[in-house]
Amino acid sequence: MPLWARQGSRWCGLLKAARAAEFPGSLRDRSSTAQACRGFASLALLPSRNDVLLWRWQGCRHVSVGSCSPPHSAKDGSFSSESNLPSPVKQEQAKAETLPDLNAEILYEDWDDIPPSSALEEISEEEAVQIIAEPLLPLQSSTLRDYVDHSETLAKLVHLGVDLSQVEKRQKAGQLLLTLDFEKDIRKILLFLKDVGVEDNQLGSFLTKNPYILAEDLEALETRVAYLKSKKFGKAEIAQMVSRAPYLLLFSVERLDNRLGFFKNELGLSVKKTKDLVIRLPRLLTGKLEPVKENLQVCQIELGFQPNEIQQIVYRTPKILTASKKKLKQTFDYLHNIMGIPHHMLTRFPQVFNSKLLRIKERHMFLMFLGRAQYDPAQPSYISLDQLVSLPDEVFCTEIAKASMQDFEKFLKTL
């Protein structure tokens, strides 16, 4: 006998035994059991799973419209196609088991009043005008201005007064700002700068010149400030130095210490004078040392100043260390060789090297024209170099040249 037939016979035997144990002596039960066996045999003959599913679905349709469960059993335990319920209950049950026809129109009414529109559906001009499209973030741009509307960080920096057009000129500064979060990365640096002494109205200018400080570790910045305090720099002096030299706090403690030691030893200054020097020109701590060394050599070798004279010149006028070598030599040549000013006089008034050479020439030539060019303190009508270069034109004309401003302007036109 085939395997499927043996399995069907076995299941029929089990079913008969169960029925006999529960309802003995019932002919109707034996008939039902036989029908079940024949049904199982027909089920076993089905060739595929899809046919089984089709058979189960058709069977459910014969039972009821709303449910796939078998009919209720009667009190005597037999499966009956008729119900023993009263007629009114049968009618109510029939109504409950009857489902409405679920067509597309009813579904649309239940889910939404209007079906979803298609992307290809035409709309009116009035509806089109009301559509607001968000601007796209540019994938690549040469200016930070294109990112301001998309970046809260950039927008707040602009509000602080940061000039993004200048920041983007600095190497990789623009990319840095785009990677920073204002609340997480920038706010703590701003609070630190304010604590150091940078005024609120100076923060924008400070960050424009040095945006890189926003990426510095806060603990490292605090360590550098603590070092300056250990060297007896006061809070106001540190604030002045940081404001005038925005890159100062980017330098490590070791580098700051080396710079201070260089100026102290190279110029032979005391600790106090070295501090005064860098307070007045803090860029000495952040700039390159090569130009400083070259200017010191120019003063000693080419201009002929003695070491003690150079010390006095530099201490009184620190900018001479960072001045252009060409301008420095041209100014000295005119003062010393044309005007006849000796070295010791130039040492007493070194601020003359910070003046424009054209201004020195114009005023000296006007005094020569008037016969009042006298720079020797031992002679009458002496004119100091400080008066020659520092006074405004009107004061210079009336008090030094003893002439009117109109006379000075007419003389300049003849040059």
C-alpha positions in Angstrom: 0.0 0.0 0.0 1.3 3.5 -0.8 2.7 5.6 2.1 -0.1 8.3 1.8 -2.8 5.6 2.0 -1.2 4.0 5.1 -1.1 7.4 6.8 -4.7 8.1 5.9 -5.9 4.7 7.2 -4.0 5.3 10.5 -5.6 8.7 11.0 -9.0 7.4 10.3 -8.5 4.7 12.9 -7.5 7.2 15.5 -10.5 9.4 14.7 -12.9 6.4 15.1 -11.4 5.5 18.4 -11.7 9.0 19.8 -15.4 9.2 18.7 -16.2 5.8 20.1 -14.7 6.7 23.5 -16.6 10.0 23.8 -20.0 9.0 22.3 -20.3 5.2 22.3 -23.0 3.5 20.2 -23.8 6.4 18.0 -24.5 5.5 14.4 -24.4 9.1 13.4 -20.9 9.5 14.9 -19.7 6.5 12.8 -21.1 8.1 9.7 -19.3 11.4 10.5 -16.1 9.6 11.2 -16.3 7.9 7.8 -16.9 11.2 6.1 -13.9 12.7 7.9 -11.7 9.8 6.7 -12.9 10.3 3.2 -12.2 14.0 3.5 -8.7 13.3 4.8 -8.0 10.9 1.9 -9.1 13.5 -0.6 -6.9 16.0 1.1 -3.9 13.7 0.9 -4.4 13.3 -2.8 -4.0 17.0 -3.4 -0.8 17.5 -5.5 0.6 20.9 -4.1 0.5 23.5 -1.3 -1.2 26.1 -3.5 -4.1 23.6 -4.1 -4.3 23.0 -0.4 -4.7 26.8 0.3 -7.3 27.0 -2.5 -9.2 24.2 -0.9 -9.1 25.8 2.6 -10.3 29.1 1.2 -13.2 27.5 -0.6 -14.2 25.6 2.5 -14.3 28.8 4.5 -16.6 30.5 2.0 -19.1 27.6 2.5 -19.2 28.1 6.3 -19.9 31.9 6.5 -19.0 35.2 4.9 -17.4 36.8 8.0 -15.6 33.8 9.6 -13.5 30.8 8.7 -14.4 28.9 12.0 -16.6 25.7 11.9 -20.3 25.9 12.9 -21.3 25.6 16.5 -21.8 22.0 17.8 -25.2 20.8 19.0 -25.9 19.8 22.6 -25.6 16.1 21.7 -22.0 16.6 20.5 -22.7 16.2 16.7 -21.6 18.7 14.0 -25.0 20.1 12.8 -25.6 22.3 9.8 -28.8 23.6 11.4 -28.9 25.9 14.5 -31.2 25.4 17.4 -31.5 29.1 18.1 -34.9 30.9 17.9 -35.8 32.6 14.7 -35.2 36.3 15.8 -31.7 35.3 17.1 -31.0 33.6 13.8 -31.9 36.8 11.9 -29.7 39.0 14.1 -26.9 36.5 13.7 -27.3 36.5 9.9 -27.1 40.3 9.9 -24.0 40.3 12.1 -22.3 37.8 9.8 -23.0 39.8 6.6 -20.1 42.1 5.7 -20.4 45.1 3.4 -18.8 45.1 0.0 -15.3 46.7 0.5 -14.9 48.6 -2.8 -12.3 51.4 -3.4 -14.9 54.2 -3.0 -15.8 53.1 0.6 -12.2 52.7 1.6 -11.4 56.3 0.4 -14.4 57.6 2.4 -13.2 55.8 5.5 -9.5 56.7 5.3 -9.6 60.2 3.9 -11.9 62.6 2.2 -9.6 63.0 -0.7 -7.3 60.4 -2.2 -3.5 61.2 -2.2 -2.4 63.3 -5.1 0.1 62.2 -7.6 3.5 63.9 -8.2 2.5 64.2 -11.9 -0.8 65.9 -11.1 -1.1 69.4 -12.5 -1.7 72.3 -10.0 -2.8 75.9 -10.4 -0.4 78.9 -10.5 -1.8 80.1 -7.2 -0.9 76.8 -5.5 2.5 76.8 -7.1 3.3 80.2 -5.8 2.5 79.1 -2.2 5.1 76.3 -2.4 8.2 77.4 -0.4 11.4 75.5 -1.2 14.3 75.5 1.3 17.6 76.6 -0.3 20.0 73.8 -0.9 23.3 73.7 0.9 26.1 74.3 -1.7 28.3 71.3 -2.1 31.3 73.5 -2.9 31.8 77.3 -2.5 34.6 79.8 -2.4 33.0 82.0 0.2 31.5 81.4 3.7 28.6 83.7 2.8 26.8 80.9 1.0 26.7 78.8 4.2 25.5 81.5 6.7 21.8 80.7 6.1 22.5 77.0 6.8 24.9 77.3 9.7 23.8 78.5 13.2 27.5 78.8 14.1 28.3 81.2 11.3 25.2 83.2 11.9 26.1 83.8 15.5 29.7 84.6 14.7 28.5 87.3 12.2 26.2 88.7 14.9 29.3 89.0 17.2 31.0 91.0 14.5 33.3 88.4 12.9 34.2 89.4 9.3 33.8 86.1 7.4 35.3 87.7 4.2 38.6 88.2 6.1 38.4 84.8 7.9 38.1 82.8 4.7 41.4 84.4 3.4 43.2 82.6 6.2 44.4 79.0 5.5 41.7 76.4 6.4 39.9 78.9 8.7 36.7 78.6 6.7 36.7 74.8 6.9 37.4 75.0 10.6 34.3 77.2 11.4 32.0 74.9 9.4 33.0 72.0 11.6 32.5 73.7 14.9 29.3 73.8 17.0 28.6 77.1 18.7 27.2 75.8 22.0 29.7 72.9 22.3 32.9 74.4 20.9 32.8 78.2 20.7 30.8 79.4 23.7 33.4 78.2 26.2 36.2 80.0 24.3 34.2 83.3 24.3 33.7 83.1 28.0 37.4 82.4 28.5 38.4 85.4 26.4 36.0 87.6 28.4 37.5 86.3 31.6 41.0 87.2 30.3 39.9 90.7 29.7 38.8 90.9 26.0 35.9 93.4 25.8 32.6 92.3 24.2 33.0 94.8 21.4 36.5 93.4 20.7 35.5 89.7 20.3 34.4 90.1 16.6 37.7 91.7 15.6 39.7 89.3 17.7 38.1 86.2 16.1 38.5 87.7 12.7 42.2 88.0 13.2 42.6 84.6 15.0 39.7 82.2 14.3 42.1 79.3 15.1 41.8 79.9 18.8 38.3 78.4 18.6 39.8 74.9 18.0 42.3 75.2 20.9 42.0 73.1 24.1 40.5 75.3 26.9 42.9 73.8 29.5 45.9 74.6 27.4 44.7 78.2 27.0 44.3 78.5 30.8 47.8 77.1 31.4 49.3 79.8 29.1 47.5 82.6 31.0 48.7 81.1 34.3 52.3 81.2 33.0 52.0 84.9 32.2 50.6 85.5 35.7 53.5 83.6 37.2 55.9 86.0 35.4 54.2 88.9 37.3 52.1 90.2 34.4 49.0 91.8 35.8 45.5 91.1 34.7 45.1 94.4 32.8 48.5 93.8 31.2 47.6 90.3 30.0 44.3 91.7 28.6 46.2 94.4 26.7 48.7 91.9 25.3 46.1 89.3 24.2 43.9 92.0 22.6 46.8 93.6 20.7 48.4 90.3 19.8 45.5 87.8 19.1 47.9 84.9 18.3 49.6 85.2 21.6 47.7 82.4 23.4 48.3 80.0 20.5 51.9 79.7 21.6 52.9 77.1 24.2 54.4 77.9 27.5 57.8 76.7 26.4 57.8 79.0 23.4 56.6 82.1 25.4 59.4 81.4 27.9 62.0 81.2 25.2 60.9 84.4 23.6 61.1 86.3 26.8 64.5 84.9 27.5 65.7 85.9 24.0 64.9 89.6 24.4 66.3 89.7 27.9 69.6 88.2 26.9 70.0 89.7 23.4 69.3 93.3 24.5 70.8 93.0 27.9 67.6 94.2 29.6 66.4 93.6 33.1 63.4 91.4 33.9 61.2 94.5 34.4 62.3 96.2 31.2 61.8 93.0 29.3 58.2 92.9 30.6 57.7 96.5 29.7 59.0 95.9 26.2 56.6 93.0 25.4 53.7 94.8 27.0 54.1 97.7 24.7 54.7 95.5 21.7 53.3 92.0 22.4 53.8 91.1 18.7 57.5 90.5 19.6 56.3 87.3 21.3 54.4 86.0 18.3 56.3 87.2 15.3 59.4 85.7 13.6 62.7 86.2 15.2 64.7 86.4 12.0 63.7 90.0 11.1 64.4 91.1 14.7 67.9 89.6 14.5 68.5 91.3 11.1 67.4 94.7 12.4 69.7 94.5 15.4 72.6 93.7 13.0 71.7 96.6 10.8 71.6 99.0 13.7 75.0 97.9 14.9 76.9 97.2 11.7 75.4 99.5 9.0 74.1 102.4 11.1 77.0 102.3 13.6 75.2 102.4 16.9 76.8 101.0 20.0 75.2 98.1 22.0 74.2 100.4 24.8 72.6 102.9 22.3 70.7 100.0 20.6 69.4 99.0 24.0 68.1 102.5 24.6 66.6 102.8 21.1 64.8 99.5 21.3 63.5 100.0 24.8 62.0 103.4 23.9 60.9 102.4 20.4 60.2 98.7 20.2 58.8 98.9 16.7 62.3 99.5 15.4 62.8 95.7 15.8 60.0 94.9 13.3 60.5 97.9 10.9 61.5 97.5 7.3 65.2 97.3 6.9 65.1 99.5 3.8 63.0 102.2 5.5 65.3 102.1 8.6 68.4 102.7 6.5 66.8 105.4 4.4 65.5 107.3 7.4 68.9 107.1 9.2 70.7 108.2 6.1 68.6 111.4 5.7 68.7 112.3 9.4 72.4 111.6 9.9 73.9 112.5 6.5 71.5 115.2 5.2 70.3 116.9 8.4 73.5 116.3 10.4 71.9 114.6 13.4 74.6 112.7 15.4 74.1 109.2 16.9 73.7 110.4 20.4 70.8 112.7 19.4 69.1 109.9 17.5 69.5 107.8 20.6 67.7 110.4 22.7 64.8 110.7 20.2 64.5 107.2 18.6 60.8 107.8 17.8 61.9 109.7 14.7 62.5 106.3 13.1 58.7 105.6 13.3 57.9 108.8 11.3 57.2 108.9 7.6 60.4 109.9 5.7 58.3 112.2 3.5 57.1 114.2 6.5 60.6 114.6 7.8 61.8 115.8 4.4 59.0 118.4 3.9 59.3 120.0 7.3 63.1 120.1 7.2 63.1 121.7 3.8 60.6 124.3 4.9 62.7 125.1 7.9 65.7 125.4 5.7 63.8 127.8 3.4 63.0 129.9 6.4 66.5 129.7 7.9 65.3 128.0 11.1 66.7 124.5 10.7 68.6 124.3 13.9 68.9 120.9 15.7 71.9 121.6 18.0 70.7 122.0 21.6 73.7 124.2 22.3 72.5 126.8 19.7 69.7 129.3 19.9 66.3 128.6 18.3 67.0 124.9 18.8 64.3 122.5 17.4 64.1 119.0 18.8 63.5 116.0 16.7 60.4 115.3 18.7 58.9 118.7 17.8 59.9 118.2 14.2 57.9 115.0 13.7 55.2 114.7 16.3 53.4 118.1 16.2 50.4 118.6 13.9 50.9 120.8 10.8 49.2 123.9 12.1 51.1 123.8 15.4 54.3 123.1 13.7 53.8 126.1 11.4 52.8 128.6 14.1 55.1 127.6 17.0 58.1 126.0 15.3 58.4 127.5 11.8 56.8 130.9 12.8 54.8 130.9 9.6 51.2 130.4 8.5 49.7 127.2 7.2 49.1 128.9 3.9 52.8 129.6 3.5 53.6 126.0 4.2 51.1 124.7 1.7 52.4 127.1 -1.0 56.0 125.9 -0.3 54.9 122.2 -0.7 53.5 123.0 -4.1 56.9 124.2 -5.3 58.6 120.9 -4.5 
